[in-house]
Amino acid sequence: MTYHVCFVCTGNICRSPMAESVFSARVAEAGLDDQVVVDSAGTGGWHVGNPADPRTVAVLEENGYGGDHAARQFEASWFADLDLVVALDRGHLKALRRLAPTARDAEKVRLLRSYDPAAGDDLDVPDPYYGGMEGFVECLEMVEAASEGLLVAVREQVEGRAA
């Protein structure tokens, strides 16, 4: 059985596709790509069908990441098939927990930076959309830092299923 992780931001063109790309790479490096499915979505539908923001693509490519992307909007019905829903900021966390059909589904929602011990209480990944390239670089750094801890947590869940 596969373990399914979905990253969620607002429009699914900046932060969540970046997190999807980085975490997919970490999963592949760990040899778990046959056991873990990684994707992303947005809380809103403004950009459905659009590719990732060109600045997201540029920062990812400059750092050795890739992946095609088409934005989509998160749907409550997806909770049944997801093991972990990773919100990029507290606004997304609240929106997703309100959208969750059950309390058990709401418990699946976590903040990405909660997996980075160095983040402290600053658990939001700022939205780089309205800024320059430095915001996208900062976003990537936050995503990479949290991805290490997230991989540990997901590996524990995957291995726990096999036991």
C-alpha positions in Angstrom: 0.0 0.0 0.0 1.4 3.4 -0.9 1.7 6.4 1.5 0.2 9.5 -0.1 1.4 13.0 0.8 -0.2 16.2 -0.6 1.3 19.7 -0.2 -1.1 22.6 -0.2 -0.7 26.3 -0.6 -3.1 29.0 -1.9 -2.9 28.7 -5.7 -0.7 25.7 -6.3 1.8 27.6 -8.5 4.6 28.6 -6.0 5.1 27.0 -2.6 3.3 23.7 -2.9 4.7 22.7 -6.3 8.1 23.6 -5.0 7.5 21.4 -1.9 6.2 18.6 -4.1 9.3 18.7 -6.3 11.8 18.8 -3.4 10.1 16.1 -1.4 9.7 13.9 -4.4 13.4 14.1 -4.9 14.0 13.2 -1.3 11.7 10.3 -1.5 13.5 9.0 -4.6 16.9 9.5 -3.0 15.7 7.4 -0.1 14.5 4.6 -2.4 10.9 5.1 -1.3 9.4 6.2 -4.6 7.7 2.9 -5.0 6.0 3.3 -1.6 5.3 7.1 -1.4 3.2 9.2 -3.7 3.7 13.0 -3.6 1.6 15.6 -5.2 0.2 19.1 -4.5 -2.9 21.3 -4.7 -4.2 24.8 -3.8 -6.9 25.9 -1.5 -8.3 28.1 -4.3 -9.0 27.4 -7.9 -7.6 30.6 -9.6 -4.8 28.8 -11.3 -6.2 25.4 -12.1 -4.5 23.9 -15.1 -1.7 26.5 -15.1 2.0 25.5 -14.8 4.1 26.5 -11.8 5.1 30.2 -11.6 8.2 30.7 -13.9 10.1 31.9 -10.8 9.4 28.6 -9.0 10.5 26.7 -12.1 13.7 28.8 -12.3 14.7 28.3 -8.7 13.9 24.6 -8.8 15.9 24.1 -12.0 18.9 26.1 -10.7 19.0 23.8 -7.8 18.7 20.5 -9.6 15.0 19.8 -9.2 12.5 19.3 -12.0 9.0 18.0 -12.7 6.1 19.1 -14.7 3.2 20.7 -12.9 -0.4 21.7 -13.5 -2.2 23.5 -10.7 -5.3 22.0 -9.2 -7.6 22.8 -6.3 -7.8 20.6 -3.2 -11.0 18.7 -2.7 -12.5 17.4 0.5 -13.1 14.0 -1.1 -9.3 13.5 -1.4 -8.9 13.1 2.4 -10.0 9.5 2.1 -7.0 8.7 -0.1 -4.4 10.8 1.6 -2.2 9.9 4.6 -0.7 13.3 5.1 -1.8 16.8 4.0 1.1 19.3 4.4 0.0 22.9 4.6 2.5 25.7 3.8 1.2 28.2 6.2 -1.3 28.6 9.1 -4.0 30.0 6.8 -3.9 26.8 4.7 -3.8 24.7 7.9 -7.1 26.2 9.1 -8.8 26.1 5.7 -7.9 22.4 5.3 -8.9 21.4 8.7 -12.3 23.2 8.2 -12.6 21.3 4.9 -11.9 17.9 6.4 -15.0 15.7 6.5 -14.0 14.1 9.8 -11.9 14.7 12.9 -9.6 11.9 11.7 -9.1 13.7 8.4 -8.4 17.0 10.1 -5.6 15.2 12.1 -3.9 14.4 8.8 -3.1 18.1 8.2 0.3 19.4 9.4 2.4 22.4 8.8 5.5 21.8 6.7 7.9 23.8 8.9 6.8 21.8 11.9 9.2 19.2 10.5 12.2 21.6 10.8 13.5 21.8 14.4 15.3 25.1 13.5 12.0 26.8 12.6 11.1 27.4 16.2 7.7 29.1 16.4 7.9 30.5 12.9 6.1 27.8 11.0 4.8 29.7 8.0 6.5 29.5 4.6 5.9 33.1 3.3 4.2 33.5 0.0 6.8 34.7 -2.6 4.3 35.4 -5.3 4.2 39.2 -5.0 7.9 39.6 -4.4 11.1 39.1 -6.3 13.3 36.1 -6.8 14.8 36.3 -3.3 11.4 35.2 -1.9 11.5 32.1 -4.1 15.0 31.3 -3.0 14.0 31.7 0.7 11.0 29.5 0.1 13.2 26.7 -1.4 15.6 26.9 1.6 12.7 26.5 4.0 11.2 23.6 2.0 14.6 21.8 1.8 15.2 22.2 5.6 11.8 20.9 6.5 11.9 18.0 3.9 14.6 16.2 5.9 12.4 15.9 9.0 9.4 15.2 6.9 11.2 12.3 5.2 12.1 10.8 8.6 8.4 11.0 9.7 7.1 9.5 6.4 9.7 6.7 6.5 8.6 5.8 10.0 5.0 5.6 8.8 5.8 3.5 5.8 8.0 1.1 7.8 5.3 0.9 10.4 2.8 -0.3 7.8 5.2 -3.0 6.7 5.7 -4.3 10.2 
